[in-house]
């Protein structure tokens, strides 16, 4: 899929061919979404984009920003949970988005259609005045900002799951709780691996390190950087919450085990003297006191019952039962 448009402050026009969009007056934006290297290369060649940068888009490369004389290359990852799957069962899915900012052109390369890019494309194509009045650097910011907004959406879903897990841990922990907590920790780790390098990539764009981002637009990239810092902080906070939930679960499990062991110990303690009495009178000696006493059996049973009752009363008073 290839799309191209050219826009000025008066409006936007769509083109089938990127070269036609380049020849049109105004700012050019070309978007290619395909896993076919040749299709991405065909768009990249029109704008003089290096083939290694196209390769970065196709491969699982760490988010980064590279500043060249001809353009500035920003590689980020759009992230979402798999549609129709629960977050407990699926890892976060990321897709590479290459944003190339030139003097009067913008190119976005992706391996498939990405919602944040499509949303901004629709906005520009619909003659959004604010977007039309600015250059390629502002449109690149809009795409970048929408991708970062997606990180907040991910965290909103994760925090809902964390609250559910915390309620389960406190109310009625079960063996299925620990795998769920571990899944949440893996999801947060996946988000962390995305946002940390993206934050570093954003810092290059607001510090004035590239001539392709004008000074008035740098403050917008600074805002994206601040959002990424917030995402990083939230990710670390939620990781601490999941670690706390896991500790509570393990402590609750340990307390439950200790309670069972205490009750078994009490039972064994009550039975121990009874076993001793039964063992003594169960010995096969011919000469033993009370063996010929008619009431020996009844006295022994009453004595064993009294011992059991006394021990039970004692353990209840101590709070062990």
C-alpha positions in Angstrom: 0.0 0.0 0.0 1.4 3.4 -1.0 -0.2 6.8 -0.4 1.0 10.2 -1.3 -0.4 13.7 -0.7 0.8 17.3 -1.0 -0.6 20.1 1.1 -0.3 23.8 1.6 -2.2 26.2 3.9 -5.0 26.2 1.3 -5.6 22.4 1.3 -4.4 18.9 0.6 -4.3 16.9 -2.6 -3.9 13.1 -2.9 -1.7 11.4 -5.5 -1.1 7.9 -6.6 2.6 8.5 -7.4 5.0 9.9 -4.9 6.9 11.7 -7.7 3.7 13.5 -8.7 3.3 14.6 -5.1 6.9 15.9 -5.0 6.3 18.0 -8.1 3.1 19.5 -6.6 3.5 22.7 -4.6 3.7 22.6 -0.8 4.7 19.9 1.6 4.8 16.3 0.5 3.9 13.3 2.6 4.3 9.7 1.3 3.4 6.6 3.3 4.3 3.1 2.3 3.0 0.1 4.3 4.3 -3.2 3.1 6.5 -6.1 4.0 7.8 -6.1 0.4 11.2 -4.5 0.4 10.9 -3.5 -3.2 7.8 -1.5 -2.5 9.4 0.4 0.4 12.5 1.0 -1.7 10.5 2.5 -4.5 9.2 5.2 -2.2 12.5 5.7 -0.4 14.4 6.2 -3.7 12.1 9.1 -4.6 13.3 11.0 -1.5 16.9 9.8 -1.3 16.4 7.7 1.8 19.3 5.3 2.5 18.6 1.6 2.0 20.0 0.8 5.5 17.2 2.9 7.0 14.6 0.9 5.1 16.2 -2.2 6.4 15.8 -0.9 9.9 12.1 -0.5 9.4 11.8 -4.1 8.2 13.8 -5.5 11.1 13.4 -5.5 14.9 15.7 -2.5 15.6 15.8 -0.5 18.7 14.0 2.9 18.5 16.4 5.7 17.6 17.0 9.0 15.9 19.6 9.6 13.2 20.4 13.1 11.9 21.7 13.3 8.3 22.2 16.3 6.1 19.4 15.3 3.8 16.8 14.2 6.4 16.3 13.1 10.0 15.3 9.5 10.6 13.1 8.7 13.6 12.4 5.0 14.2 9.7 4.2 16.8 7.4 1.3 17.6 3.6 1.5 17.7 2.4 -0.9 20.4 -1.0 -2.6 21.2 -2.4 -5.8 22.6 -3.6 -8.3 20.1 -7.2 -7.7 19.2 -9.6 -10.3 20.6 -7.0 -11.6 23.1 -6.8 -11.0 26.9 -3.8 -9.2 28.1 -3.1 -12.1 30.5 -2.4 -14.5 27.6 -0.7 -12.4 24.9 2.4 -10.3 24.8 2.3 -6.8 23.5 2.6 -6.5 19.8 4.9 -3.8 18.3 5.3 -2.6 14.8 8.1 -0.6 13.4 7.4 2.9 12.2 10.0 4.9 10.3 9.5 8.6 10.2 11.7 10.5 7.8 11.6 14.3 8.0 13.1 16.4 5.2 13.0 20.1 4.5 9.6 20.0 2.8 8.7 16.4 2.8 7.7 13.6 5.2 7.9 9.9 4.6 6.5 7.2 6.9 7.4 3.6 6.2 5.7 0.7 8.0 5.3 -3.1 7.4 1.6 -2.8 7.7 -1.1 -0.1 8.2 -0.7 1.5 11.6 -3.6 3.2 13.3 -1.7 6.3 14.6 -0.3 7.0 11.2 -3.7 6.5 9.6 -5.4 8.8 12.0 -3.0 11.7 11.3 -3.2 11.0 7.6 -7.0 11.3 7.7 -6.6 14.5 9.7 -4.3 16.1 7.1 -6.3 14.8 4.1 -9.4 16.4 5.7 -7.8 19.8 5.5 -7.0 20.3 9.2 -6.0 23.9 9.2 -3.4 23.6 12.0 -1.7 20.7 10.2 -1.8 22.4 6.8 -0.3 25.6 8.1 2.8 23.8 9.4 5.5 21.9 7.7 6.7 18.3 7.6 8.3 18.6 11.1 4.9 19.3 12.6 3.2 16.4 10.8 6.0 14.1 12.0 5.3 15.3 15.5 1.6 14.5 15.1 2.4 10.9 14.1 5.0 10.6 16.9 2.5 12.0 19.4 -0.3 9.6 18.4 2.1 6.6 18.8 3.1 7.8 22.3 -0.6 8.2 23.2 -0.9 4.5 22.4 1.5 3.7 25.2 -0.8 5.4 27.7 -3.7 3.3 26.4 -1.6 0.2 27.0 -0.9 1.2 30.5 -4.5 2.0 31.2 -5.4 -1.6 30.3 -2.5 -3.0 32.4 -3.5 -1.0 35.5 -7.0 -2.3 35.3 -5.7 -5.8 35.3 -3.4 -5.0 38.2 -6.3 -3.7 40.3 -8.2 -6.9 39.5 -5.2 -9.0 40.5 -4.8 -7.1 43.8 -8.4 -7.7 44.7 -8.0 -11.4 44.0 -4.8 -11.6 46.1 -6.5 -9.9 49.1 -9.8 -11.6 48.9 -9.2 -15.1 47.8 -5.8 -16.0 46.3 -5.7 -19.2 44.2 -3.0 -21.0 42.3 -4.0 -19.2 39.1 -3.1 -15.8 40.5 0.7 -16.1 40.4 0.8 -16.9 36.6 -1.4 -13.9 36.0 0.9 -11.6 38.0 3.9 -13.0 36.1 2.1 -12.2 32.8 1.5 -8.7 33.9 5.2 -8.2 34.8 6.2 -9.5 31.3 3.8 -7.1 29.7 5.3 -4.2 31.7 8.8 -5.3 30.8 7.8 -5.3 27.1 6.4 -1.7 27.5 9.6 -0.7 29.2 11.7 -2.0 26.4 9.8 0.1 24.0 9.5 3.4 25.8 13.0 3.7 27.3 14.9 3.9 23.9 12.0 6.0 22.4 12.5 8.6 25.2 16.2 8.8 24.2 15.2 9.1 20.5 12.8 12.0 21.3 15.4 13.9 23.2 17.4 14.5 20.0 14.4 16.2 18.3 13.8 18.9 20.9 17.4 19.9 21.7 18.0 21.6 18.3 20.4 18.8 17.1 18.6 18.7 13.7 17.9 21.4 11.2 14.9 19.5 9.9 12.9 20.5 13.0 12.3 24.2 13.3 12.7 26.0 16.5 9.0 26.7 17.0 8.2 23.0 16.5 10.9 21.8 19.0 8.6 22.6 21.9 6.1 20.0 20.6 8.7 17.3 20.5 9.7 18.4 24.0 6.1 17.7 25.0 6.3 14.2 23.5 9.5 13.7 25.5 7.7 14.7 28.7 5.0 12.3 27.9 7.5 9.5 27.4 9.1 10.4 30.8 5.7 10.0 32.3 5.2 6.7 30.6 8.5 5.4 31.9 7.6 6.5 35.5 4.2 4.9 35.3 5.7 1.7 34.0 8.2 1.5 36.9 5.4 2.3 39.3 3.1 -0.5 37.9 6.0 -2.9 38.0 6.4 -2.1 41.7 2.7 -2.7 42.2 2.9 -6.1 40.5 5.9 -7.0 42.6 4.0 -6.0 45.7 1.0 -8.1 44.6 3.3 -11.1 44.1 4.8 -10.6 47.6 1.4 -10.4 49.2 0.3 -13.5 47.4 3.4 -15.4 48.5 3.0 -14.2 52.1 -0.7 -15.2 52.1 0.3 -18.6 50.8 2.9 -18.9 53.4 0.5 -17.9 56.2 -2.0 -20.4 54.9 0.6 -23.2 55.0 1.7 -22.2 58.5 -2.0 -22.3 59.6 -2.4 -25.8 58.3 0.9 -26.9 59.9 -0.2 -25.4 63.3 -3.5 -27.2 63.2 -1.8 -30.5 62.3 0.7 -29.9 65.2 -2.2 -29.4 67.6 -3.9 -32.6 66.5 -0.6 -34.5 66.8 0.0 -33.1 70.3 -3.5 -34.2 71.5 -3.1 -37.7 70.0 0.4 -38.2 71.4 -0.5 -38.9 75.1 -3.4 -41.0 73.9 -1.0 -43.1 71.8 1.3 -43.4 74.8 -1.5 -44.8 77.0 -2.7 -47.2 74.3 0.9 -48.3 73.8 1.5 -49.0 77.5 -1.6 -51.0 78.0 -1.1 -52.8 74.7 2.1 -54.5 75.8 1.8 -58.3 76.1 3.2 -58.8 79.6 1.5 -61.5 81.7 1.9 -59.5 85.0 0.7 -55.9 84.7 -1.2 -53.8 87.3 -4.9 -53.3 86.6 -5.1 -55.9 83.9 -7.5 -58.0 86.0 -9.4 -55.0 87.3 -13.0 -55.1 86.0 -13.1 -51.3 85.4 -9.7 -50.9 83.9 -10.9 -50.4 80.4 -13.5 -47.8 81.4 -11.1 -45.9 83.5 -8.5 -45.9 80.8 -10.9 -44.6 78.2 -12.2 -41.9 80.6 -8.6 -40.9 81.4 -7.7 -40.6 77.7 -10.8 -38.6 77.0 -10.0 -36.3 79.9 -6.5 -35.7 78.6 -7.8 -34.9 75.1 -10.4 -32.4 76.5 -7.8 -30.7 78.8 -5.4 -30.3 75.9 -8.1 -29.0 73.5 -9.2 -26.5 76.1 -5.7 -25.3 76.7 -5.0 -24.9 72.9 -8.2 -22.9 72.5 -7.3 -20.6 75.4 -3.9 -20.0 73.7 -5.6 -19.2 70.4 -4.1 -22.2 68.5 -7.5 -23.6 67.6 
